[in-house]
Amino acid sequence: MKNKYDSSVVFLYAIGREQLLPLDFRKKIPYSTISSWRKTNYGNYLGHEFRYHFSDAFKCFELESENNRLKSRLLSLARVVHKNTQLH
């Protein structure tokens, strides 16, 4: 049986942002499928002019993920600095 993928997955590969998907999920997608997604001319589809809405949403998601990652690192650094100041 052929797998069916959500349009958001196809879109992420089409715009080169597939790294937003978990690696274990990406590994399950055949290379031939990914290749066909990347080669498709989405400009031939009706409504393609609205794709920027999704692109903007994924950019926001990327920024939020990066902010959360940086916040976590900053809190870890703050704990280390706090411990070091207590030792001296």
Residue pairs with C-beta under 8 A, 6 or more apart in sequence:
3 29
3 33
5 29
5 33
8 54
9 21
9 29
10 37
11 51
11 54
11 58
12 18
12 20
12 21
12 58
13 34
13 37
13 38
14 37
14 38
14 40
14 42
15 55
15 58
17 58
17 62
18 26
18 34
20 58
20 61
20 62
20 65
42 48
42 51
